[in-house]
Amino acid sequence: MHNSKIVVGLDIGTTKVCAIVGRYNEFGKVDVLGMGRADSHGVSRGVVSNINKTVEAIEKAVEDASEKSGVDIRQVYVGIAGQHIRSLQHRGIIVRSDVDKEIDQFDLNKLESDMHKLAIAPGDSIIHVLPQEYMVDNEPGIKDPIGMSGVRLEGNFHIITASINAAKNIYKCVNMGGLESMSLILEPLASAEAVLSKEEMEAGVVLVDIGGGTTDIAIFHEGIIRHTAVIPYGGNVITDDIKEGCNVMRDHAELLKIKFGSALAEETKANEIITIPGLRGREPKEIGVRNLARIIQARVEEIFELVYCEIKNSGLEKKLIGGIVITGGGSQLKHITHLVEYITGLDARIGYPNEHLAKGMVEEVKSPMYATSIGLLIKGLKAPDEQVASQENGKMRTGRDTRQETLEETMDKENKNFLNKIKFMVQDWLRSDTDFEDF
């Protein structure tokens, strides 16, 4: 597992831009070499709203990560999120001409490439085509058909689309920061890579990543992703509620949420008071901790009611043995797991990216706040060395582009087979007494 390949994950979030540099150590764990972070002022609900401010944040975060790691950062794996993210299910079918040949990776790649030809909403582009299961000659539930014999090969795919313009803006910001984007990765998929175990994915689990601007959802069952969604509410909405409800400045509202916030009002003391300094000699302002918790609880309840609706829409509500894993900066609210269990009836835990990290890492990196960044780093480390990213005519494609030569070889082989069949037919005719007209 030891690999000298060094990878950089770049999380362009609503509240922060984070760059993490790392590689695998000899034990197969992620060794974080350096991390850089900058406040994000050019992103709104996961979508770039100000190019220059976003570029500044990217440059600062990358510069800090480069100084701490001693690595000259040129290429990054970037996350994408936002309300524009859509997902759909589709089935592909191919009929194989060479029945004597076993199913190979080329057949699977052909099925996957056909999915990129689907007609989707104008202005959208496919960013991920995720295989779920295959069917060979009407035999369902096959996860890996390579090596099997069959004529009719079908595949179920989970397809994720994003706005072309939103993706272009991310590419533009990365390029203006002097970097090359190796791949564009859906953020809940990256977070899942960092905080979920294989056992949980097999049993059935819901990942809920509460970021600054959005709440991302990914549902897994039998080790396969089954449903993805993005809710346009995150930690910033909670902060805005506190600002309006308590009539305080936004900076004070954010500090109140982080230091004293709770997702369950009943778990707070009724007589506990927080004092905030007044402005320019004005009297200090007093805020009740329970009142603060009521404001937070109302918004968290709304978010997880929407999450529960997505769980119902997936049709897997009764199959989620692994329950819910909450990660992201918003997961650090006190008592949030209790509230989630009460709303959904499913077990809940906080997702930390500790499992994949090498020992001795600083505690800051182990925070749920950096789950997406760590996940992007892991995705990059698992990607093939020859992975390329391209952006042509507004179309986004990630992965290897190595099938053209194989396709040409296959066509040559089919042409040769056809000519051989003609040759054998002519030879049979010459050996027989059949008239040419009958032939």
Beta strands, then each sheet from edge to edge (+ up, - down):
strand 1: 7-12
strand 2: 16-24
strand 3: 30-39
strand 4: 43-44
strand 5: 47-48
strand 6: 75-80
strand 7: 86-95
strand 8: 124-136
strand 9: 139-142
strand 10: 152-163
strand 11: 180-186
strand 12: 205-210
strand 13: 215-221
strand 14: 224-231
strand 15: 273-276
strand 16: 285-288
strand 17: 324-327
strand 18: 348-350
strand 19: 388-392
strand 20: 395-399
sheet 1: 3+ 2- 1+ 6+ 11+
sheet 2: 4+ 5-
sheet 3: 7+ 10- 8+ 9-
sheet 4: 14+ 13- 12+ 17+ 18+
sheet 5: 15+ 16-
sheet 6: 19+ 20-
end
